[in-house]
Amino acid sequence: MRDPAKVKAKYKRYREKNKTKRAASARTWRENNPERVLQLQRDYVARRGAITDPEKIMRTKLVASAYQLLTTFGLTPEEWDQLYRYQNGKCRICQKVLRHRFSLDLAPDGKMASVDHDHKTGVIRGLVCAMPCNRRVIGNATLEEATALVTYLSDPPAYAVFGERVVPPKKRKKRKPAAKLGGTQGAANGSTRTVRRRTTGR
Ligand SMILES: [Zn+2]
């Protein structure tokens, strides 16, 4: 029988010598066994148990948020805060108060902020509320398109032709049978309102 201490030391030397090779092969294994990786992660979470400490949950969320900010926009929380303060914590378009992304005491009831950027050049423009300003007002519009929109709204062609001609009042569309819109369960928990809105809107 060989000396177990010697075997251990030998294996340790081997590991150190082949560090990069072993890391590469581990990476390959992870890439080839995504379902095993997922299972191992699930096992770990099951062993550890759910995180219930509210402070720890919040910390985890903030770390995830900071990571997302950095990977998506290349901004640190400090830089985000700098921009937020420059804008006095308000959406630059609708002027509504924005919730601070990293300070829980600053405008906790404010609107969620989006980092608006030029999708073509990637240049960051500022903080605006996620909805409606970022998604609906700016959308993917370029400065040229937005300028054309301002011109159109300021001087609508129909004004010149008809004057202020108003459309007739909206007719109410018939609703589809409730059974097709999510059945009794939807009606029971009150979610029919959203379903209804979706079917009659526009
Ligand atoms: Zn806004």
Residues whose N, C-alpha, C, O or C-beta is under 5 A from the ligand:
A	BS01	ZN	C91 I93 C94 Q95 V128 C129 C133
